[in-house]
Amino acid sequence: MTGSTPPAEPRQPAGSRAVVELRPVDDAALQRLAALAVGDADPADVMPPGWTPGDISAFFDFYVGFRADSFEIVHHGDTVGFTRLTPEGETGLWVARSARGRGIGVAAVREVVDQAVLRRIPVVTARTTTANTAALSVLRRAGAALEVDGERVTARLGVPLEPPTDLADPVDLLVRYLDFYRATVLRKLDGLTDEQLRTSRVPSGWSPLGLVKHLAYVELRWLRWGFDGEEIARPYGDPDVEHAEFVVDGETADQVRTFYLEQCARSREIVAAARLDDRMARWRVETLPTPTLAWILFHLLQEYARHVGHLDVVRELTDGVTGQ
């Protein structure tokens, strides 16, 4: 990451998240980090090129400059590394040699994301190079989306921001929580390979990418076809394909993502132009009253909550990534 080379870490068993704590860097912490940097870290991880452990004054001059945004990484009471989080969401870290191979780097990145939640920073960004395979491994396992430009790599981790805690308007809360879940669905797929996106981890056979396609059809069916009354030729997908809205054969991940985002955008337009007590234009269950828009939105909210939970479990089984 920026100015750092976190150590390579072999994959831990699914769910085995190293327990680390991030503590703000004060004078005492800075002394501990300096001792760690000199005695148990690779110089290239800790400082810009050219630094040697004998030049301890350069270490202090460098780290004092951004101490306000910094944390010491603590594992079972011991200082094992350093990380930071700027108000703009920039991060970077290094871990002691003796702490490598225990999932500490990945756990620290996830703790940084938790800090971003508290600060309402929407995206955490790390910068590294294609040659820094250790950093790339840590970032992928943490669920980052990587953008490669020549030798430079920008890694971004979306931060799951719930609506503000002082929000009281029920309508605003409802639509914002729907958007929170919509964003979380896509974030849970960040960092997965194309093969992992298409591989099922459950007996029923759905894949993470297939679930996103299903949710796109849920949005389309309830709001465009059902509530708004739009004529949709295939509201359940191809009628000749069993469970068509879960099938992604012949479709790229970008195509499925684009289709999903299009349905979400159209749903927002429909909701913005309607009232909560408006009723569905198309309803075929004669034994039940025609649903209001309010009922539909709460129905969508519970469906998203269930499926995000499904994705949580599948992601952990796939590569061990947990968290919001």
C-alpha positions, 0 to 999 in steps of 0.5 A, a space after each residue: 500500500 502507500 509506501 508499504 509492503 505488507 507481508 504475504 499471508 497464507 489463507 487462513 481457514 474460513 472464518 478464522 479472523 485474527 483478532 487485532 485492535 487499532 490504537 491511536 498513535 501517541 508518544 508511547 506508541 510511537 516509541 514502540 513502533 520505532 523499536 518494532 521498525 528497527 528490530 522486526 520489520 523490513 525497512 522498505 515496508 516501513 519507510 520510503 526507499 533509502 531508509 536504514 534502521 540506524 536512522 531512527 530520527 528520520 523515522 520519528 520525523 516521518 511518522 510524527 507528520 501524520 500521527 493524527 491519522 495513525 494507529 498501532 496494530 495490536 495483537 494479543 496485547 503486543 504491537 505488531 504493526 502500523 496502519 493509518 486512515 486519513 479523512 479522505 479514506 487513504 490507508 496503508 500498513 506494515 506488519 512486523 516479520 514475526 507477525 506474518 502468516 497469521 491473517 493480521 494484515 487482512 484483519 487490520 484492513 477490516 478494522 480500518 474499514 470499521 473505523 471508516 464506518 464510524 467516520 462516515 468515510 464512504 471508500 477506503 483507498 490503498 495504493 501499491 504496485 503490481 510488483 507488490 504481490 503481498 499487498 495485493 494478496 492482503 487487499 484481495 482477501 479483504 475484499 478490495 476492488 483493484 484497478 491496474 494502470 500500468 505498474 500502479 494499482 489502486 485498491 478500493 474498499 466500499 464502506 457500508 454506511 447506514 443512514 445517519 443515526 439522527 434521521 427520523 423520517 420513516 420514508 427517508 429511512 426506508 429508501 436509504 436502507 434499501 440503497 444501503 442494501 443495494 450497495 452492500 450486495 455489490 460490495 460483497 462481490 468485490 475481490 471475487 474472481 469470475 470463477 468464484 462469482 459463478 460457483 455455488 457453495 450451497 445445495 440449491 445451486 445459486 451463485 453470487 453473480 446469479 443472486 445479483 441477477 435475481 435481485 435485478 429481476 426482483 426490482 424489475 418485477 415488483 416496481 416496473 412490472 407490478 407497481 408501475 404496470 409497465 409491459 415487460 415481456 419476460 418479468 421472470 427471465 427466459 421462460 424456456 430456462 429453469 430458474 432463469 433469473 439465477 442463470 448467468 451462462 453467457 453473461 459477463 459479470 459486467 453485464 449482470 452488474 449493469 442490468 442490476 444497477 439499471 433496475 435499481 435506478 429505475 426503481 428509485 425513479 418510480 418510488 420518487 414519483 409515487 406516494 406510499 399509499 399508491 397501489 400496484 397496477 398489476 396484482 394477481 392474488 385475489 385472496 389478498 388486498 392489492 399491495 401499497 407501495 409502502 408494503 412493496 418497499 418493506 417486502 424488498 427490504 426484507 428480501 435484501 436483508 435475507 439475501 445479503 445474509 446469504 452472501 455473507 455466508 457464501 463469501 466467508 465459505 469462498 475466501 474467508 472474507 467476513 464483515 459488513 
